[in-house]
Amino acid sequence: MLYNLFQNVLFLCFKFLHTVFKSRHQLWTEYRILTGLICITDIHYRIATKFWGDIGSRRVYSTFGKPFSKTSNGWIFNTGRDSK
């Protein structure tokens, strides 16, 4: 779910960069910026999966370390009283 969000953000960044760098001699700059964004996103995803397991698993931790649980209704904050 979070990885799909990253992909959507990267796509919007690509569309923005494509409108900014329209001339042919600036396409290389657009390519370098886009590959840099993809690299940063990939590094962030790898760090998150290393410390907190699979992003698509049942439990995902936010930046502050608070656990969230995936239910049929979406993501809810885990109060620590959930049953396994």
PDB file of N, CA, C and O in Angstrom:
ATOM      1  N   MET A   1       0.823  -1.189   0.000  1.00  0.00           N
ATOM      2  CA  MET A   1       0.000   0.000   0.000  1.00  0.00           C
ATOM      3  C   MET A   1       0.872   1.260   0.000  1.00  0.00           C
ATOM      4  O   MET A   1       0.642   2.180  -0.785  1.00  0.00           O
ATOM      5  N   LEU A   2       1.871   1.295   0.884  1.00  0.00           N
ATOM      6  CA  LEU A   2       2.748   2.458   0.923  1.00  0.00           C
ATOM      7  C   LEU A   2       3.636   2.524  -0.312  1.00  0.00           C
ATOM      8  O   LEU A   2       3.964   3.608  -0.795  1.00  0.00           O
ATOM      9  N   TYR A   3       4.022   1.353  -0.820  1.00  0.00           N
ATOM     10  CA  TYR A   3       4.881   1.351  -2.003  1.00  0.00           C
ATOM     11  C   TYR A   3       4.118   1.880  -3.209  1.00  0.00           C
ATOM     12  O   TYR A   3       4.693   2.571  -4.049  1.00  0.00           O
ATOM     13  N   ASN A   4       2.804   1.559  -3.307  1.00  0.00           N
ATOM     14  CA  ASN A   4       1.983   2.107  -4.381  1.00  0.00           C
ATOM     15  C   ASN A   4       1.866   3.617  -4.255  1.00  0.00           C
ATOM     16  O   ASN A   4       1.840   4.326  -5.261  1.00  0.00           O
ATOM     17  N   LEU A   5       1.797   4.109  -3.029  1.00  0.00           N
ATOM     18  CA  LEU A   5       1.759   5.551  -2.811  1.00  0.00           C
ATOM     19  C   LEU A   5       3.053   6.191  -3.298  1.00  0.00           C
ATOM     20  O   LEU A   5       3.022   7.253  -3.920  1.00  0.00           O
ATOM     21  N   PHE A   6       4.196   5.553  -3.022  1.00  0.00           N
ATOM     22  CA  PHE A   6       5.467   6.067  -3.513  1.00  0.00           C
ATOM     23  C   PHE A   6       5.506   6.092  -5.036  1.00  0.00           C
ATOM     24  O   PHE A   6       6.027   7.035  -5.632  1.00  0.00           O
ATOM     25  N   GLN A   7       4.954   5.054  -5.664  1.00  0.00           N
ATOM     26  CA  GLN A   7       4.935   5.012  -7.120  1.00  0.00           C
ATOM     27  C   GLN A   7       4.087   6.140  -7.686  1.00  0.00           C
ATOM     28  O   GLN A   7       4.458   6.750  -8.689  1.00  0.00           O
ATOM     29  N   ASN A   8       2.948   6.426  -7.053  1.00  0.00           N
ATOM     30  CA  ASN A   8       2.096   7.517  -7.518  1.00  0.00           C
ATOM     31  C   ASN A   8       2.785   8.862  -7.352  1.00  0.00           C
ATOM     32  O   ASN A   8       2.670   9.731  -8.217  1.00  0.00           O
ATOM     33  N   VAL A   9       3.493   9.036  -6.256  1.00  0.00           N
ATOM     34  CA  VAL A   9       4.224  10.290  -6.031  1.00  0.00           C
ATOM     35  C   VAL A   9       5.331  10.445  -7.073  1.00  0.00           C
ATOM     36  O   VAL A   9       5.542  11.537  -7.601  1.00  0.00           O
ATOM     37  N   LEU A  10       6.032   9.360  -7.367  1.00  0.00           N
ATOM     38  CA  LEU A  10       7.080   9.430  -8.383  1.00  0.00           C
ATOM     39  C   LEU A  10       6.503   9.761  -9.754  1.00  0.00           C
ATOM     40  O   LEU A  10       7.107  10.513 -10.518  1.00  0.00           O
ATOM     41  N   PHE A  11       5.340   9.202 -10.066  1.00  0.00           N
ATOM     42  CA  PHE A  11       4.702   9.497 -11.346  1.00  0.00           C
ATOM     43  C   PHE A  11       4.332  10.972 -11.434  1.00  0.00           C
ATOM     44  O   PHE A  11       4.532  11.597 -12.476  1.00  0.00           O
ATOM     45  N   LEU A  12       3.793  11.539 -10.347  1.00  0.00           N
ATOM     46  CA  LEU A  12       3.450  12.959 -10.349  1.00  0.00           C
ATOM     47  C   LEU A  12       4.704  13.826 -10.460  1.00  0.00           C
ATOM     48  O   LEU A  12       4.688  14.863 -11.124  1.00  0.00           O
ATOM     49  N   CYS A  13       5.790  13.401  -9.810  1.00  0.00           N
ATOM     50  CA  CYS A  13       7.052  14.136  -9.944  1.00  0.00           C
ATOM     51  C   CYS A  13       7.548  14.088 -11.384  1.00  0.00           C
ATOM     52  O   CYS A  13       8.049  15.083 -11.908  1.00  0.00           O
ATOM     53  N   PHE A  14       7.409  12.930 -12.020  1.00  0.00           N
ATOM     54  CA  PHE A  14       7.820  12.803 -13.415  1.00  0.00           C
ATOM     55  C   PHE A  14       7.006  13.729 -14.308  1.00  0.00           C
ATOM     56  O   PHE A  14       7.562  14.398 -15.179  1.00  0.00           O
ATOM     57  N   LYS A  15       5.690  13.773 -14.098  1.00  0.00           N
ATOM     58  CA  LYS A  15       4.845  14.664 -14.904  1.00  0.00           C
ATOM     59  C   LYS A  15       5.230  16.124 -14.686  1.00  0.00           C
ATOM     60  O   LYS A  15       5.264  16.905 -15.637  1.00  0.00           O
ATOM     61  N   PHE A  16       5.520  16.498 -13.439  1.00  0.00           N
ATOM     62  CA  PHE A  16       5.935  17.866 -13.145  1.00  0.00           C
ATOM     63  C   PHE A  16       7.259  18.194 -13.830  1.00  0.00           C
ATOM     64  O   PHE A  16       7.405  19.243 -14.458  1.00  0.00           O
ATOM     65  N   LEU A  17       8.225  17.276 -13.699  1.00  0.00           N
ATOM     66  CA  LEU A  17       9.526  17.510 -14.314  1.00  0.00           C
ATOM     67  C   LEU A  17       9.423  17.566 -15.829  1.00  0.00           C
ATOM     68  O   LEU A  17      10.142  18.322 -16.483  1.00  0.00           O
ATOM     69  N   HIS A  18       8.532  16.767 -16.376  1.00  0.00           N
ATOM     70  CA  HIS A  18       8.368  16.734 -17.821  1.00  0.00           C
ATOM     71  C   HIS A  18       7.805  18.064 -18.333  1.00  0.00           C
ATOM     72  O   HIS A  18       8.169  18.513 -19.420  1.00  0.00           O
ATOM     73  N   THR A  19       6.929  18.685 -17.562  1.00  0.00           N
ATOM     74  CA  THR A  19       6.404  19.986 -17.986  1.00  0.00           C
ATOM     75  C   THR A  19       7.438  21.096 -17.773  1.00  0.00           C
ATOM     76  O   THR A  19       7.454  22.070 -18.525  1.00  0.00           O
ATOM     77  N   VAL A  20       8.298  20.963 -16.764  1.00  0.00           N
ATOM     78  CA  VAL A  20       9.317  21.984 -16.510  1.00  0.00           C
ATOM     79  C   VAL A  20      10.435  21.912 -17.547  1.00  0.00           C
ATOM     80  O   VAL A  20      10.835  22.932 -18.107  1.00  0.00           O
ATOM     81  N   PHE A  21      10.936  20.702 -17.801  1.00  0.00           N
ATOM     82  CA  PHE A  21      12.058  20.528 -18.726  1.00  0.00           C
ATOM     83  C   PHE A  21      11.530  20.054 -20.075  1.00  0.00           C
ATOM     84  O   PHE A  21      11.640  18.874 -20.409  1.00  0.00           O
ATOM     85  N   LYS A  22      10.963  20.964 -20.842  1.00  0.00           N
ATOM     86  CA  LYS A  22      10.353  20.582 -22.126  1.00  0.00           C
ATOM     87  C   LYS A  22      11.367  20.502 -23.256  1.00  0.00           C
ATOM     88  O   LYS A  22      11.203  19.697 -24.173  1.00  0.00           O
ATOM     89  N   SER A  23      12.391  21.307 -23.208  1.00  0.00           N
ATOM     90  CA  SER A  23      13.337  21.316 -24.324  1.00  0.00           C
ATOM     91  C   SER A  23      14.191  20.054 -24.311  1.00  0.00           C
ATOM     92  O   SER A  23      14.376  19.419 -23.273  1.00  0.00           O
ATOM     93  N   ARG A  24      14.701  19.710 -25.472  1.00  0.00           N
ATOM     94  CA  ARG A  24      15.434  18.450 -25.617  1.00  0.00           C
ATOM     95  C   ARG A  24      16.750  18.442 -24.852  1.00  0.00           C
ATOM     96  O   ARG A  24      17.154  17.395 -24.347  1.00  0.00           O
ATOM     97  N   HIS A  25      17.421  19.572 -24.753  1.00  0.00           N
ATOM     98  CA  HIS A  25      18.716  19.575 -24.080  1.00  0.00           C
ATOM     99  C   HIS A  25      18.564  19.483 -22.567  1.00  0.00           C
ATOM    100  O   HIS A  25      19.559  19.295 -21.866  1.00  0.00           O
ATOM    101  N   GLN A  26      17.339  19.613 -22.041  1.00  0.00           N
ATOM    102  CA  GLN A  26      17.124  19.498 -20.600  1.00  0.00           C
ATOM    103  C   GLN A  26      16.571  18.128 -20.204  1.00  0.00           C
ATOM    104  O   GLN A  26      16.326  17.882 -19.023  1.00  0.00           O
ATOM    105  N   LEU A  27      16.372  17.243 -21.170  1.00  0.00           N
ATOM    106  CA  LEU A  27      15.846  15.918 -20.845  1.00  0.00           C
ATOM    107  C   LEU A  27      16.814  15.125 -19.979  1.00  0.00           C
ATOM    108  O   LEU A  27      16.386  14.325 -19.147  1.00  0.00           O
ATOM    109  N   TRP A  28      18.124  15.337 -20.165  1.00  0.00           N
ATOM    110  CA  TRP A  28      19.106  14.624 -19.342  1.00  0.00           C
ATOM    111  C   TRP A  28      18.980  15.038 -17.891  1.00  0.00           C
ATOM    112  O   TRP A  28      19.113  14.201 -16.998  1.00  0.00           O
ATOM    113  N   THR A  29      18.725  16.313 -17.634  1.00  0.00           N
ATOM    114  CA  THR A  29      18.520  16.784 -16.257  1.00  0.00           C
ATOM    115  C   THR A  29      17.277  16.153 -15.663  1.00  0.00           C
ATOM    116  O   THR A  29      17.284  15.741 -14.503  1.00  0.00           O
ATOM    117  N   GLU A  30      16.204  16.070 -16.450  1.00  0.00           N
ATOM    118  CA  GLU A  30      14.973  15.426 -15.979  1.00  0.00           C
ATOM    119  C   GLU A  30      15.233  13.969 -15.632  1.00  0.00           C
ATOM    120  O   GLU A  30      14.753  13.478 -14.611  1.00  0.00           O
ATOM    121  N   TYR A  31      15.986  13.281 -16.470  1.00  0.00           N
ATOM    122  CA  TYR A  31      16.292  11.872 -16.234  1.00  0.00           C
ATOM    123  C   TYR A  31      17.102  11.689 -14.952  1.00  0.00           C
ATOM    124  O   TYR A  31      16.829  10.783 -14.165  1.00  0.00           O
ATOM    125  N   ARG A  32      18.095  12.547 -14.745  1.00  0.00           N
ATOM    126  CA  ARG A  32      18.924  12.429 -13.539  1.00  0.00           C
ATOM    127  C   ARG A  32      18.117  12.702 -12.276  1.00  0.00           C
ATOM    128  O   ARG A  32      18.292  12.009 -11.274  1.00  0.00           O
ATOM    129  N   ILE A  33      17.238  13.697 -12.306  1.00  0.00           N
ATOM    130  CA  ILE A  33      16.412  13.996 -11.134  1.00  0.00           C
ATOM    131  C   ILE A  33      15.455  12.844 -10.853  1.00  0.00           C
ATOM    132  O   ILE A  33      15.274  12.452  -9.700  1.00  0.00           O
ATOM    133  N   LEU A  34      14.847  12.305 -11.894  1.00  0.00           N
ATOM    134  CA  LEU A  34      13.889  11.215 -11.712  1.00  0.00           C
ATOM    135  C   LEU A  34      14.579   9.964 -11.174  1.00  0.00           C
ATOM    136  O   LEU A  34      14.050   9.312 -10.273  1.00  0.00           O
ATOM    137  N   THR A  35      15.742   9.619 -11.706  1.00  0.00           N
ATOM    138  CA  THR A  35      16.443   8.440 -11.197  1.00  0.00           C
ATOM    139  C   THR A  35      16.915   8.654  -9.765  1.00  0.00           C
ATOM    140  O   THR A  35      16.986   7.701  -8.989  1.00  0.00           O
ATOM    141  N   GLY A  36      17.239   9.898  -9.405  1.00  0.00           N
ATOM    142  CA  GLY A  36      17.590  10.198  -8.020  1.00  0.00           C
ATOM    143  C   GLY A  36      16.410  10.000  -7.092  1.00  0.00           C
ATOM    144  O   GLY A  36      16.572   9.478  -5.989  1.00  0.00           O
ATOM    145  N   LEU A  37      15.221  10.410  -7.519  1.00  0.00           N
ATOM    146  CA  LEU A  37      14.017  10.208  -6.707  1.00  0.00           C
ATOM    147  C   LEU A  37      13.707   8.726  -6.540  1.00  0.00           C
ATOM    148  O   LEU A  37      13.334   8.283  -5.454  1.00  0.00           O
ATOM    149  N   ILE A  38      13.860   7.968  -7.612  1.00  0.00           N
ATOM    150  CA  ILE A  38      13.607   6.526  -7.534  1.00  0.00           C
ATOM    151  C   ILE A  38      14.609   5.869  -6.590  1.00  0.00           C
ATOM    152  O   ILE A  38      14.245   4.990  -5.809  1.00  0.00           O
ATOM    153  N   CYS A  39      15.864   6.291  -6.658  1.00  0.00           N
ATOM    154  CA  CYS A  39      16.900   5.724  -5.783  1.00  0.00           C
ATOM    155  C   CYS A  39      16.594   6.033  -4.320  1.00  0.00           C
ATOM    156  O   CYS A  39      16.704   5.154  -3.466  1.00  0.00           O
ATOM    157  N   ILE A  40      16.207   7.288  -4.023  1.00  0.00           N
ATOM    158  CA  ILE A  40      15.876   7.666  -2.649  1.00  0.00           C
ATOM    159  C   ILE A  40      14.685   6.858  -2.146  1.00  0.00           C
ATOM    160  O   ILE A  40      14.695   6.380  -1.012  1.00  0.00           O
ATOM    161  N   THR A  41      13.654   6.701  -2.988  1.00  0.00           N
ATOM    162  CA  THR A  41      12.468   5.935  -2.592  1.00  0.00           C
ATOM    163  C   THR A  41      12.822   4.480  -2.340  1.00  0.00           C
ATOM    164  O   THR A  41      12.340   3.880  -1.380  1.00  0.00           O
ATOM    165  N   ASP A  42      13.660   3.911  -3.196  1.00  0.00           N
ATOM    166  CA  ASP A  42      14.053   2.517  -3.032  1.00  0.00           C
ATOM    167  C   ASP A  42      14.856   2.324  -1.752  1.00  0.00           C
ATOM    168  O   ASP A  42      14.659   1.335  -1.045  1.00  0.00           O
ATOM    169  N   ILE A  43      15.753   3.249  -1.445  1.00  0.00           N
ATOM    170  CA  ILE A  43      16.544   3.148  -0.212  1.00  0.00           C
ATOM    171  C   ILE A  43      15.626   3.250   1.008  1.00  0.00           C
ATOM    172  O   ILE A  43      15.785   2.502   1.972  1.00  0.00           O
ATOM    173  N   HIS A  44      14.660   4.184   0.962  1.00  0.00           N
ATOM    174  CA  HIS A  44      13.726   4.339   2.080  1.00  0.00           C
ATOM    175  C   HIS A  44      12.907   3.063   2.271  1.00  0.00           C
ATOM    176  O   HIS A  44      12.691   2.626   3.402  1.00  0.00           O
ATOM    177  N   TYR A  45      12.449   2.465   1.165  1.00  0.00           N
ATOM    178  CA  TYR A  45      11.657   1.233   1.245  1.00  0.00           C
ATOM    179  C   TYR A  45      12.489   0.090   1.820  1.00  0.00           C
ATOM    180  O   TYR A  45      11.990  -0.691   2.631  1.00  0.00           O
ATOM    181  N   ARG A  46      13.746  -0.016   1.409  1.00  0.00           N
ATOM    182  CA  ARG A  46      14.603  -1.094   1.918  1.00  0.00           C
ATOM    183  C   ARG A  46      14.888  -0.921   3.399  1.00  0.00           C
ATOM    184  O   ARG A  46      14.902  -1.897   4.149  1.00  0.00           O
ATOM    185  N   ILE A  47      15.116   0.325   3.830  1.00  0.00           N
ATOM    186  CA  ILE A  47      15.356   0.575   5.255  1.00  0.00           C
ATOM    187  C   ILE A  47      14.109   0.227   6.061  1.00  0.00           C
ATOM    188  O   ILE A  47      14.202  -0.399   7.117  1.00  0.00           O
ATOM    189  N   ALA A  48      12.934   0.636   5.559  1.00  0.00           N
ATOM    190  CA  ALA A  48      11.697   0.361   6.277  1.00  0.00           C
ATOM    191  C   ALA A  48      11.430  -1.134   6.377  1.00  0.00           C
ATOM    192  O   ALA A  48      11.010  -1.617   7.429  1.00  0.00           O
ATOM    193  N   THR A  49      11.669  -1.875   5.293  1.00  0.00           N
ATOM    194  CA  THR A  49      11.434  -3.309   5.344  1.00  0.00           C
ATOM    195  C   THR A  49      12.469  -4.016   6.212  1.00  0.00           C
ATOM    196  O   THR A  49      12.173  -5.056   6.800  1.00  0.00           O
ATOM    197  N   LYS A  50      13.680  -3.465   6.298  1.00  0.00           N
ATOM    198  CA  LYS A  50      14.703  -4.096   7.133  1.00  0.00           C
ATOM    199  C   LYS A  50      14.342  -3.976   8.614  1.00  0.00           C
ATOM    200  O   LYS A  50      14.489  -4.937   9.369  1.00  0.00           O
ATOM    201  N   PHE A  51      13.871  -2.803   9.026  1.00  0.00           N
ATOM    202  CA  PHE A  51      13.598  -2.590  10.441  1.00  0.00           C
ATOM    203  C   PHE A  51      12.209  -3.067  10.866  1.00  0.00           C
ATOM    204  O   PHE A  51      12.032  -3.519  11.997  1.00  0.00           O
ATOM    205  N   TRP A  52      11.217  -2.969   9.966  1.00  0.00           N
ATOM    206  CA  TRP A  52       9.839  -3.254  10.373  1.00  0.00           C
ATOM    207  C   TRP A  52       9.197  -4.388   9.596  1.00  0.00           C
ATOM    208  O   TRP A  52       7.984  -4.577   9.691  1.00  0.00           O
ATOM    209  N   GLY A  53       9.962  -5.142   8.837  1.00  0.00           N
ATOM    210  CA  GLY A  53       9.391  -6.243   8.093  1.00  0.00           C
ATOM    211  C   GLY A  53       8.709  -5.755   6.824  1.00  0.00           C
ATOM    212  O   GLY A  53       8.868  -4.604   6.417  1.00  0.00           O
ATOM    213  N   ASP A  54       7.962  -6.637   6.218  1.00  0.00           N
ATOM    214  CA  ASP A  54       7.308  -6.337   4.952  1.00  0.00           C
ATOM    215  C   ASP A  54       6.288  -5.216   5.132  1.00  0.00           C
ATOM    216  O   ASP A  54       5.473  -5.254   6.053  1.00  0.00           O
ATOM    217  N   ILE A  55       6.338  -4.217   4.249  1.00  0.00           N
ATOM    218  CA  ILE A  55       5.399  -3.097   4.316  1.00  0.00           C
ATOM    219  C   ILE A  55       3.969  -3.597   4.102  1.00  0.00           C
ATOM    220  O   ILE A  55       3.027  -3.028   4.655  1.00  0.00           O
ATOM    221  N   GLY A  56       3.803  -4.631   3.324  1.00  0.00           N
ATOM    222  CA  GLY A  56       2.469  -5.140   3.052  1.00  0.00           C
ATOM    223  C   GLY A  56       1.957  -6.106   4.112  1.00  0.00           C
ATOM    224  O   GLY A  56       0.879  -6.678   3.950  1.00  0.00           O
ATOM    225  N   SER A  57       2.698  -6.295   5.181  1.00  0.00           N
ATOM    226  CA  SER A  57       2.268  -7.223   6.217  1.00  0.00           C
ATOM    227  C   SER A  57       1.209  -6.592   7.108  1.00  0.00           C
ATOM    228  O   SER A  57       0.788  -5.458   6.882  1.00  0.00           O
ATOM    229  N   ARG A  58       0.787  -7.331   8.116  1.00  0.00           N
ATOM    230  CA  ARG A  58      -0.323  -6.895   8.966  1.00  0.00           C
ATOM    231  C   ARG A  58       0.011  -5.647   9.754  1.00  0.00           C
ATOM    232  O   ARG A  58      -0.842  -4.774   9.910  1.00  0.00           O
ATOM    233  N   ARG A  59       1.223  -5.542  10.252  1.00  0.00           N
ATOM    234  CA  ARG A  59       1.577  -4.422  11.123  1.00  0.00           C
ATOM    235  C   ARG A  59       2.620  -3.529  10.452  1.00  0.00           C
ATOM    236  O   ARG A  59       3.643  -4.006   9.961  1.00  0.00           O
ATOM    237  N   VAL A  60       2.346  -2.260  10.441  1.00  0.00           N
ATOM    238  CA  VAL A  60       3.265  -1.271   9.867  1.00  0.00           C
ATOM    239  C   VAL A  60       3.507  -0.202  10.917  1.00  0.00           C
ATOM    240  O   VAL A  60       2.574   0.229  11.596  1.00  0.00           O
ATOM    241  N   TYR A  61       4.745   0.223  11.052  1.00  0.00           N
ATOM    242  CA  TYR A  61       5.088   1.225  12.047  1.00  0.00           C
ATOM    243  C   TYR A  61       5.277   2.579  11.379  1.00  0.00           C
ATOM    244  O   TYR A  61       5.874   2.680  10.307  1.00  0.00           O
ATOM    245  N   SER A  62       4.771   3.594  12.015  1.00  0.00           N
ATOM    246  CA  SER A  62       4.922   4.944  11.482  1.00  0.00           C
ATOM    247  C   SER A  62       6.308   5.468  11.811  1.00  0.00           C
ATOM    248  O   SER A  62       7.134   4.755  12.380  1.00  0.00           O
ATOM    249  N   THR A  63       6.552   6.709  11.453  1.00  0.00           N
ATOM    250  CA  THR A  63       7.853   7.326  11.710  1.00  0.00           C
ATOM    251  C   THR A  63       8.136   7.399  13.202  1.00  0.00           C
ATOM    252  O   THR A  63       9.294   7.333  13.614  1.00  0.00           O
ATOM    253  N   PHE A  64       7.096   7.535  14.015  1.00  0.00           N
ATOM    254  CA  PHE A  64       7.275   7.673  15.450  1.00  0.00           C
ATOM    255  C   PHE A  64       7.268   6.329  16.166  1.00  0.00           C
ATOM    256  O   PHE A  64       7.354   6.299  17.394  1.00  0.00           O
ATOM    257  N   GLY A  65       7.171   5.228  15.450  1.00  0.00           N
ATOM    258  CA  GLY A  65       7.210   3.915  16.056  1.00  0.00           C
ATOM    259  C   GLY A  65       5.886   3.446  16.612  1.00  0.00           C
ATOM    260  O   GLY A  65       5.851   2.463  17.352  1.00  0.00           O
ATOM    261  N   LYS A  66       4.795   4.115  16.283  1.00  0.00           N
ATOM    262  CA  LYS A  66       3.488   3.701  16.775  1.00  0.00           C
ATOM    263  C   LYS A  66       2.917   2.645  15.829  1.00  0.00           C
ATOM    264  O   LYS A  66       2.864   2.863  14.619  1.00  0.00           O
ATOM    265  N   PRO A  67       2.496   1.520  16.364  1.00  0.00           N
ATOM    266  CA  PRO A  67       2.010   0.456  15.479  1.00  0.00           C
ATOM    267  C   PRO A  67       0.625   0.753  14.921  1.00  0.00           C
ATOM    268  O   PRO A  67      -0.243   1.286  15.613  1.00  0.00           O
ATOM    269  N   PHE A  68       0.442   0.399  13.672  1.00  0.00           N
ATOM    270  CA  PHE A  68      -0.850   0.461  13.026  1.00  0.00           C
ATOM    271  C   PHE A  68      -1.207  -0.935  12.549  1.00  0.00           C
ATOM    272  O   PHE A  68      -0.329  -1.712  12.172  1.00  0.00           O
ATOM    273  N   SER A  69      -2.484  -1.251  12.565  1.00  0.00           N
ATOM    274  CA  SER A  69      -2.935  -2.565  12.140  1.00  0.00           C
ATOM    275  C   SER A  69      -3.841  -2.431  10.934  1.00  0.00           C
ATOM    276  O   SER A  69      -4.622  -1.486  10.825  1.00  0.00           O
ATOM    277  N   LYS A  70      -3.725  -3.392  10.027  1.00  0.00           N
ATOM    278  CA  LYS A  70      -4.596  -3.409   8.854  1.00  0.00           C
ATOM    279  C   LYS A  70      -5.812  -4.266   9.151  1.00  0.00           C
ATOM    280  O   LYS A  70      -5.690  -5.429   9.534  1.00  0.00           O
ATOM    281  N   THR A  71      -6.989  -3.675   8.969  1.00  0.00           N
ATOM    282  CA  THR A  71      -8.232  -4.394   9.139  1.00  0.00           C
ATOM    283  C   THR A  71      -8.987  -4.373   7.821  1.00  0.00           C
ATOM    284  O   THR A  71      -8.509  -3.821   6.830  1.00  0.00           O
ATOM    285  N   SER A  72     -10.159  -4.973   7.814  1.00  0.00           N
ATOM    286  CA  SER A  72     -10.969  -4.953   6.599  1.00  0.00           C
ATOM    287  C   SER A  72     -11.459  -3.550   6.271  1.00  0.00           C
ATOM    288  O   SER A  72     -11.809  -3.265   5.126  1.00  0.00           O
ATOM    289  N   ASN A  73     -11.484  -2.669   7.274  1.00  0.00           N
ATOM    290  CA  ASN A  73     -11.928  -1.287   7.053  1.00  0.00           C
ATOM    291  C   ASN A  73     -10.782  -0.342   6.754  1.00  0.00           C
ATOM    292  O   ASN A  73     -11.012   0.848   6.539  1.00  0.00           O
ATOM    293  N   GLY A  74      -9.562  -0.833   6.732  1.00  0.00           N
ATOM    294  CA  GLY A  74      -8.398   0.014   6.466  1.00  0.00           C
ATOM    295  C   GLY A  74      -7.408  -0.061   7.611  1.00  0.00           C
ATOM    296  O   GLY A  74      -7.387  -1.034   8.364  1.00  0.00           O
ATOM    297  N   TRP A  75      -6.589   0.969   7.737  1.00  0.00           N
ATOM    298  CA  TRP A  75      -5.542   0.996   8.759  1.00  0.00           C
ATOM    299  C   TRP A  75      -6.070   1.686  10.003  1.00  0.00           C
ATOM    300  O   TRP A  75      -6.662   2.762   9.915  1.00  0.00           O
ATOM    301  N   ILE A  76      -5.855   1.060  11.187  1.00  0.00           N
ATOM    302  CA  ILE A  76      -6.282   1.660  12.447  1.00  0.00           C
ATOM    303  C   ILE A  76      -5.095   1.701  13.396  1.00  0.00           C
ATOM    304  O   ILE A  76      -4.167   0.901  13.283  1.00  0.00           O
ATOM    305  N   PHE A  77      -5.137   2.628  14.319  1.00  0.00           N
ATOM    306  CA  PHE A  77      -4.078   2.722  15.319  1.00  0.00           C
ATOM    307  C   PHE A  77      -4.236   1.600  16.324  1.00  0.00           C
ATOM    308  O   PHE A  77      -5.331   1.364  16.833  1.00  0.00           O
ATOM    309  N   ASN A  78      -3.153   0.915  16.608  1.00  0.00           N
ATOM    310  CA  ASN A  78      -3.169  -0.210  17.531  1.00  0.00           C
ATOM    311  C   ASN A  78      -2.978   0.308  18.954  1.00  0.00           C
ATOM    312  O   ASN A  78      -1.973   0.945  19.267  1.00  0.00           O
ATOM    313  N   THR A  79      -3.950   0.027  19.799  1.00  0.00           N
ATOM    314  CA  THR A  79      -3.882   0.498  21.183  1.00  0.00           C
ATOM    315  C   THR A  79      -3.093  -0.450  22.068  1.00  0.00           C
ATOM    316  O   THR A  79      -2.889  -0.164  23.248  1.00  0.00           O
ATOM    317  N   GLY A  80      -2.646  -1.577  21.521  1.00  0.00           N
ATOM    318  CA  GLY A  80      -1.888  -2.539  22.306  1.00  0.00           C
ATOM    319  C   GLY A  80      -2.768  -3.620  22.900  1.00  0.00           C
ATOM    320  O   GLY A  80      -2.263  -4.541  23.543  1.00  0.00           O
ATOM    321  N   ARG A  81      -4.078  -3.525  22.698  1.00  0.00           N
ATOM    322  CA  ARG A  81      -5.001  -4.522  23.239  1.00  0.00           C
ATOM    323  C   ARG A  81      -5.570  -5.409  22.144  1.00  0.00           C
ATOM    324  O   ARG A  81      -6.581  -6.078  22.356  1.00  0.00           O
ATOM    325  N   ASP A  82      -4.940  -5.425  20.980  1.00  0.00           N
ATOM    326  CA  ASP A  82      -5.485  -6.232  19.886  1.00  0.00           C
ATOM    327  C   ASP A  82      -5.157  -7.702  20.109  1.00  0.00           C
ATOM    328  O   ASP A  82      -4.137  -8.048  20.705  1.00  0.00           O
ATOM    329  N   SER A  83      -6.034  -8.541  19.624  1.00  0.00           N
ATOM    330  CA  SER A  83      -5.793  -9.988  19.728  1.00  0.00           C
ATOM    331  C   SER A  83      -5.091 -10.442  18.464  1.00  0.00           C
ATOM    332  O   SER A  83      -5.333  -9.915  17.378  1.00  0.00           O
ATOM    333  N   LYS A  84      -4.219 -11.425  18.616  1.00  0.00           N
ATOM    334  CA  LYS A  84      -3.456 -11.905  17.463  1.00  0.00           C
ATOM    335  C   LYS A  84      -4.198 -12.999  16.748  1.00  0.00           C
ATOM    336  O   LYS A  84      -3.708 -13.527  15.750  1.00  0.00           O
TER     337      LYS A  84
END
